[in-house]
Amino acid sequence: MRNTLGKLCVIFATLLLLFAVAFVSVAFVLKDSDFIENQFQKQNVSEQMGMSTPDLSAATDVLLSYMRGERENIRFGARVNGAELDNIFYHEKEVVHMAEVQSLWLGLSAFVRYSLLAMFALFVLGALLPERGKKRAMLGSGIIWGAGVFGGVLVFFGVWAVMNFQSFWTVFHFIIFPGSLFQYLAAGATPDALNALNWVLSSDSIMVNMLMPIFPGLVMRCGIFVIAEIVFVLLIGLLIRLIGYKKVTAAVADIVTVEHDANEPVAIDGPDLVLAHRLRNAPVSQREELKRRAKKGLPLEVQKPRPEPEAEPVIELRTDAPQSADEPTDEPDEPAEEPVIELRGDEPDEPAEEPAEEPVIELRGDEPDEPVEEPAEEPVIELRGDAADEPAKEPEQKEQDE
């Protein structure tokens, strides 16, 4: 979306640039009085009009000066067919039409001045909006498209004028003087309504007879300037586009080489084919990263997936199976658990009296590594399940019983 908006901004900026250049070209041609005088001589207008060439050039300069707002009226006196006239532009339609032309020219001058600011802003947006890595490509493409559209419009009107000049001239005036179109339609769009328009002058008008013979030469020279400018802008667009393409190609050249099968072709035709090839051969986990890098114009570096480290065996410590000293462990040494002492048999209701000699208590559960040594002189008292509930007797009482 950003690339499209940037490209559209560049297209409109190029159209404004070419329109401004075309307007300046027309103004330059109309300022060249020597060229206009040569056209009068080339077309033999002096003989046809009965006016001298200097008077024709002076009268044309009066009209152009009024159009540019440098004069207040179009009054000009000259000798025509031997008669001295105080004002050769005496038709009312000539005065009204030239007033419309002056308003149009001054309006276009103001539009061109302000369009330069808009053109600059659009070019800046067109350079900033596209994504990284595609700025030059979008800028060059926008310039090419703008120049192509402007040139296409000129070619269309040029072919139309050659094939049917009368219809072209009528539609052209309806476009630049839209008020006359509404006037023409309101009057019923009849031939009489067309002849009543201000820009449709009579055949005896000195303005028409003076300017129409040199009009094709003026249009031809303006067209040459405009076509040269369109070609120049096209070349600039192609150059920018080529620089952008070379930059992308250089980025692709820095791609890390990936192993391919011997029978599989390597993509070398452009960055898009390379990206498709990388996506097809890359692991699934790296495809999104490749797409992201391609959008930002970054090198499509493809790295081989690193082998995952083997999982270390889990050593479980059980309470019922003591860990041997030979088995390695990564955990810190913990204090050994105390053995569980089980008292088998029924527990006496009352604690036994303290005997003179300590009884040996048998440890059940895990077998000890070595048997418990019994003292030679001390009797062993073993608590069994069938033991009597009576408390143990003292040694002296036992001897008496025996």
C-alpha positions as CSV (number, residue, x, y, z in Angstrom):
1,M,0.0,0.0,0.0
2,R,2.8,2.4,0.9
3,N,4.6,1.6,-2.4
4,T,1.4,2.3,-4.4
5,L,0.8,5.6,-2.7
6,G,4.4,6.7,-3.2
7,K,4.2,5.8,-6.8
8,L,1.0,7.8,-7.3
9,C,2.5,10.8,-5.6
10,V,5.5,10.7,-8.0
11,I,3.2,10.3,-11.0
12,F,1.1,13.4,-10.1
13,A,4.3,15.3,-9.3
14,T,5.7,14.4,-12.8
15,L,2.5,15.5,-14.5
16,L,2.7,18.9,-12.7
17,L,6.3,19.2,-13.6
18,L,5.7,18.5,-17.3
19,F,2.7,20.9,-17.4
20,A,4.7,23.6,-15.8
21,V,7.6,23.0,-18.3
22,A,5.1,23.0,-21.2
23,F,3.6,26.3,-20.1
24,V,7.1,27.9,-19.8
25,S,8.0,26.5,-23.2
26,V,4.9,28.2,-24.8
27,A,5.7,31.4,-23.0
28,F,9.3,31.3,-24.3
29,V,8.1,30.7,-27.9
30,L,5.6,33.6,-27.7
31,K,8.3,35.9,-26.3
32,D,10.5,35.3,-29.4
33,S,9.5,38.2,-31.6
34,D,12.2,37.3,-34.2
35,F,10.7,33.9,-34.7
36,I,7.2,35.3,-35.1
37,E,8.4,37.8,-37.6
38,N,10.1,35.0,-39.6
39,Q,6.9,33.1,-39.6
40,F,5.0,36.2,-41.0
41,Q,7.6,36.3,-43.8
42,K,7.5,32.6,-44.4
43,Q,3.7,32.5,-44.8
44,N,3.5,35.8,-46.9
45,V,1.0,37.2,-44.5
46,S,2.1,40.8,-45.4
47,E,0.9,40.4,-48.9
48,Q,-2.4,38.6,-47.9
49,M,-3.3,41.2,-45.3
50,G,-2.0,44.4,-47.0
51,M,0.1,45.2,-43.9
52,S,3.8,45.5,-43.5
53,T,5.7,42.8,-41.7
54,P,6.9,45.2,-38.9
55,D,3.2,46.3,-38.4
56,L,2.2,42.6,-38.1
57,S,4.9,42.0,-35.6
58,A,4.0,45.1,-33.6
59,A,0.3,44.2,-33.6
60,T,1.1,40.6,-32.4
61,D,3.3,42.1,-29.6
62,V,0.3,44.3,-28.5
63,L,-1.9,41.2,-28.2
64,L,0.7,39.2,-26.3
65,S,1.5,42.0,-24.0
66,Y,-2.2,42.4,-23.2
67,M,-2.5,38.7,-22.6
68,R,0.3,38.8,-20.1
69,G,-1.4,41.7,-18.3
70,E,1.2,44.3,-19.4
71,R,-1.4,46.5,-21.3
72,E,-4.8,47.7,-20.5
73,N,-6.3,47.4,-24.0
74,I,-5.5,46.0,-27.4
75,R,-5.8,49.3,-29.4
76,F,-3.3,49.4,-32.3
77,G,-3.3,51.7,-35.4
78,A,-1.7,50.6,-38.7
79,R,-2.1,50.9,-42.4
80,V,-4.2,48.1,-43.9
81,N,-4.6,47.8,-47.7
82,G,-3.6,51.4,-48.0
83,A,-6.1,52.7,-45.4
84,E,-4.9,54.1,-42.2
85,L,-6.9,52.7,-39.2
86,D,-6.8,54.0,-35.7
87,N,-7.6,50.6,-34.3
88,I,-7.3,47.4,-36.3
89,F,-9.0,45.3,-33.6
90,Y,-12.4,47.0,-33.7
91,H,-14.7,43.9,-33.4
92,E,-16.4,43.6,-30.1
93,K,-15.8,39.8,-30.0
94,E,-12.1,40.4,-30.4
95,V,-12.0,42.6,-27.4
96,V,-14.1,40.2,-25.3
97,H,-12.2,37.1,-26.4
98,M,-8.9,38.7,-25.6
99,A,-10.1,39.6,-22.1
100,E,-11.0,35.9,-21.7
101,V,-7.6,34.8,-23.0
102,Q,-5.9,37.2,-20.5
103,S,-7.9,35.8,-17.6
104,L,-7.0,32.3,-18.7
105,W,-3.3,33.0,-19.1
106,L,-2.9,34.8,-15.7
107,G,-4.8,32.0,-14.0
108,L,-2.5,29.4,-15.6
109,S,0.5,31.5,-14.5
110,A,-0.7,31.4,-10.9
111,F,-1.4,27.7,-11.1
112,V,2.0,26.9,-12.3
113,R,3.7,28.9,-9.5
114,Y,1.7,27.1,-6.8
115,S,2.0,23.7,-8.6
116,L,5.7,23.9,-8.1
117,L,5.2,23.8,-4.3
118,A,2.8,20.9,-4.7
119,M,5.2,19.1,-7.0
120,F,8.0,19.4,-4.5
121,A,5.8,18.0,-1.7
122,L,4.6,15.1,-3.8
123,F,8.1,14.2,-4.8
124,V,9.2,14.2,-1.1
125,L,6.2,11.9,-0.2
126,G,7.0,9.7,-3.2
127,A,10.5,9.3,-1.9
128,L,9.6,8.6,1.8
129,L,6.5,6.5,1.5
130,P,7.9,3.4,-0.2
131,E,9.5,0.6,1.8
132,R,13.2,0.4,2.3
133,G,15.0,-1.0,-0.7
134,K,12.2,0.0,-3.1
135,K,12.4,3.8,-2.9
136,R,14.5,4.3,-6.1
137,A,12.4,1.7,-8.0
138,M,9.1,3.4,-7.1
139,L,10.6,6.9,-7.8
140,G,11.8,5.9,-11.2
141,S,8.6,4.0,-12.1
142,G,6.5,7.0,-11.1
143,I,8.5,9.4,-13.3
144,I,8.3,7.0,-16.2
145,W,4.5,6.6,-15.8
146,G,3.9,10.3,-15.4
147,A,5.9,11.1,-18.5
148,G,4.2,8.4,-20.4
149,V,0.7,9.6,-19.5
150,F,1.5,13.2,-20.4
151,G,3.1,12.2,-23.7
152,G,0.2,9.9,-24.5
153,V,-2.3,12.8,-24.0
154,L,-0.3,15.1,-26.3
155,V,0.0,12.4,-29.0
156,F,-3.8,11.8,-28.8
157,F,-4.6,15.5,-29.3
158,G,-2.0,15.8,-32.0
159,V,-3.4,13.0,-34.0
160,W,-6.9,14.4,-33.5
161,A,-5.8,17.8,-34.7
162,V,-4.2,16.3,-37.9
163,M,-7.2,14.2,-38.7
164,N,-10.0,16.8,-38.0
165,F,-8.7,20.2,-37.0
166,Q,-12.2,21.8,-36.9
167,S,-13.6,19.4,-34.3
168,F,-10.3,19.5,-32.3
169,W,-10.4,23.3,-32.3
170,T,-14.0,23.4,-31.1
171,V,-13.5,20.9,-28.3
172,F,-10.2,22.5,-27.3
173,H,-11.9,25.9,-26.8
174,F,-14.8,24.2,-24.9
175,I,-12.2,22.7,-22.5
176,I,-10.2,25.9,-21.8
177,F,-13.4,28.1,-21.8
178,P,-15.9,25.9,-20.0
179,G,-18.4,28.8,-19.7
180,S,-18.8,28.9,-23.5
181,L,-19.8,25.2,-23.4
182,F,-22.7,25.9,-21.0
183,Q,-23.7,28.9,-23.1
184,Y,-23.7,26.7,-26.2
185,L,-25.7,23.9,-24.6
186,A,-28.2,26.4,-23.1
187,A,-28.8,27.9,-26.6
188,G,-29.7,24.5,-28.0
189,A,-26.4,23.4,-29.4
190,T,-27.2,24.8,-32.8
191,P,-24.8,26.2,-35.4
192,D,-26.2,29.7,-34.7
193,A,-25.4,29.1,-31.0
194,L,-21.9,28.2,-31.8
195,N,-21.3,31.2,-34.0
196,A,-22.6,33.4,-31.1
197,L,-19.7,32.4,-28.8
198,N,-17.0,35.0,-28.2
199,W,-14.1,32.9,-29.5
200,V,-15.8,32.2,-32.8
201,L,-14.7,35.3,-34.8
202,S,-15.9,36.4,-38.2
203,S,-13.9,35.8,-41.3
204,D,-13.1,39.5,-41.8
205,S,-11.4,39.7,-38.4
206,I,-7.9,41.1,-38.7
207,M,-6.9,39.1,-35.7
208,V,-7.9,35.8,-37.3
209,N,-6.4,36.5,-40.7
210,M,-3.1,37.7,-39.0
211,L,-2.6,34.8,-36.5
212,M,-4.0,31.7,-38.2
213,P,-1.3,31.5,-40.9
214,I,1.5,31.4,-38.3
215,F,-0.4,29.2,-35.8
216,P,0.9,25.8,-37.1
217,G,4.5,27.1,-36.9
218,L,4.0,28.2,-33.3
219,V,2.4,24.9,-32.3
220,M,5.2,23.0,-34.0
221,R,8.0,24.8,-32.2
222,C,6.2,24.5,-28.8
223,G,5.7,20.8,-29.5
224,I,9.4,20.2,-30.2
225,F,10.3,21.8,-26.9
226,V,7.7,19.8,-25.0
227,I,8.6,16.5,-26.6
228,A,12.3,17.1,-25.8
229,E,11.4,17.8,-22.2
230,I,9.3,14.6,-22.0
231,V,12.1,12.5,-23.4
232,F,14.5,14.1,-20.9
233,V,12.2,13.3,-18.0
234,L,11.8,9.7,-19.3
235,L,15.6,9.3,-19.4
236,I,15.9,10.5,-15.8
237,G,13.2,8.1,-14.7
238,L,14.9,5.2,-16.5
239,L,18.2,6.2,-14.9
240,I,16.8,6.2,-11.4
241,R,15.0,2.9,-12.1
242,L,18.3,1.4,-13.3
243,I,20.2,2.6,-10.3
244,G,17.5,1.0,-8.0
245,Y,17.7,-2.3,-10.0
246,K,21.5,-2.4,-9.7
247,K,21.3,-1.8,-6.0
248,V,18.9,-4.7,-5.5
249,T,21.1,-6.9,-7.8
250,A,24.1,-6.0,-5.7
251,A,22.2,-7.0,-2.5
252,V,21.3,-10.3,-4.1
253,A,25.0,-10.9,-5.0
254,D,25.8,-10.8,-1.3
255,I,23.5,-13.7,-0.5
256,V,25.1,-16.6,1.4
257,T,25.6,-19.6,-0.9
258,V,23.3,-22.4,-0.1
259,E,23.9,-26.0,-1.0
260,H,21.8,-27.2,-4.0
261,D,21.2,-30.5,-5.7
262,A,23.3,-31.1,-8.8
263,N,20.2,-31.4,-11.0
264,E,18.4,-28.4,-9.5
265,P,18.9,-25.1,-11.4
266,V,20.2,-22.1,-9.5
267,A,18.1,-18.9,-9.8
268,I,20.2,-16.1,-11.4
269,D,17.6,-14.1,-13.3
270,G,16.7,-11.6,-10.7
271,P,15.9,-10.9,-7.1
272,D,12.4,-12.3,-7.3
273,L,13.5,-15.6,-8.6
274,V,16.2,-15.8,-6.1
275,L,13.7,-15.2,-3.3
276,A,11.4,-17.9,-4.6
277,H,14.3,-20.3,-4.8
278,R,15.4,-19.5,-1.3
279,L,11.9,-19.9,0.1
280,R,11.6,-23.3,-1.6
281,N,14.8,-24.6,-0.2
282,A,14.9,-23.0,3.2
283,P,13.4,-24.7,6.3
284,V,9.9,-23.7,7.2
285,S,11.2,-21.9,10.3
286,Q,13.2,-19.5,8.1
287,R,10.7,-18.7,5.4
288,E,8.9,-15.9,7.3
289,E,12.3,-14.3,8.1
290,L,13.2,-14.5,4.4
291,K,10.0,-12.8,3.4
292,R,10.5,-10.1,6.0
293,R,14.1,-9.4,4.8
294,A,12.9,-9.3,1.1
295,K,10.3,-6.7,1.9
296,K,12.8,-4.5,3.6
297,G,15.4,-4.9,0.9
298,L,17.9,-6.7,3.2
299,P,20.2,-9.5,1.9
300,L,18.5,-12.8,1.8
301,E,20.9,-14.6,4.1
302,V,20.0,-18.2,4.6
303,Q,21.8,-19.8,7.5
304,K,21.9,-23.6,8.0
305,P,19.9,-24.6,11.1
306,R,22.2,-25.5,14.0
307,P,21.9,-29.0,15.3
308,E,20.1,-29.1,18.6
309,P,22.2,-30.3,21.6
310,E,21.5,-33.8,22.8
311,A,19.4,-33.9,25.9
312,E,21.4,-34.9,29.0
313,P,20.2,-38.0,30.9
314,V,18.0,-37.2,33.8
315,I,19.2,-38.7,37.1
316,E,16.5,-39.4,39.6
317,L,17.3,-39.7,43.2
318,R,15.1,-42.2,45.0
319,T,14.8,-42.5,48.8
320,D,14.5,-46.3,48.6
321,A,17.6,-46.8,46.4
322,P,20.7,-45.0,47.5
323,Q,22.8,-43.5,44.8
324,S,26.2,-45.2,44.3
325,A,29.3,-43.2,44.6
326,D,30.4,-44.1,41.1
327,E,27.4,-42.5,39.3
328,P,28.2,-38.9,38.1
329,T,25.8,-36.1,38.9
330,D,25.6,-32.4,38.0
331,E,23.6,-31.4,41.1
332,P,25.4,-30.4,44.3
333,D,25.9,-33.0,47.0
334,E,23.1,-33.2,49.5
335,P,23.3,-34.7,52.9
336,A,22.3,-38.3,53.0
337,E,18.9,-39.0,54.3
338,E,18.7,-40.7,57.7
339,P,17.5,-44.3,57.7
340,V,14.0,-45.0,58.6
341,I,13.6,-46.9,61.8
342,E,10.7,-49.3,61.9
343,L,9.4,-50.7,65.2
344,R,7.7,-54.0,64.5
345,G,5.2,-55.4,66.8
346,D,2.5,-53.9,68.9
347,E,3.5,-50.7,70.6
348,P,3.3,-51.0,74.4
349,D,0.8,-48.8,76.2
350,E,3.4,-47.5,78.6
351,P,7.0,-46.8,77.9
352,A,9.4,-49.5,79.1
353,E,11.3,-48.9,82.2
354,E,14.9,-48.0,81.7
355,P,16.8,-51.3,81.8
356,A,20.2,-51.7,83.2
357,E,21.5,-52.6,79.8
358,E,20.5,-50.9,76.5
359,P,18.6,-53.2,74.1
360,V,19.7,-53.6,70.5
361,I,17.0,-52.3,68.1
362,E,16.8,-54.2,64.8
363,L,16.7,-51.9,61.7
364,R,14.3,-53.0,59.0
365,G,14.1,-51.6,55.5
366,D,17.2,-51.4,53.5
367,E,19.8,-54.0,54.4
368,P,22.9,-52.5,55.9
369,D,26.2,-53.2,54.3
370,E,27.6,-54.8,57.6
371,P,25.8,-56.5,60.4
372,V,25.6,-54.8,63.8
373,E,28.0,-56.3,66.2
374,E,26.6,-57.4,69.5
375,P,28.5,-56.8,72.7
376,A,29.7,-60.0,74.4
377,E,28.7,-59.1,77.8
378,E,25.3,-57.5,77.2
379,P,22.2,-59.5,76.5
380,V,20.3,-58.8,73.3
381,I,16.7,-57.8,73.8
382,E,14.6,-58.2,70.7
383,L,11.2,-56.8,70.3
384,R,9.1,-59.3,68.4
385,G,5.5,-59.4,67.4
386,D,4.7,-62.1,70.0
387,A,6.3,-60.2,72.9
388,A,4.4,-59.9,76.2
389,D,2.7,-56.6,77.1
390,E,4.2,-56.7,80.5
391,P,7.1,-54.4,81.1
392,A,10.6,-55.8,81.2
393,K,11.8,-57.0,84.6
394,E,14.8,-55.9,86.4
395,P,17.8,-58.3,86.4
396,E,17.6,-59.0,90.1
397,Q,14.0,-60.1,89.9
398,K,14.8,-62.4,86.9
399,E,17.5,-64.2,88.9
400,Q,15.0,-64.9,91.7
401,D,12.5,-66.3,89.3
402,E,15.1,-68.7,87.9
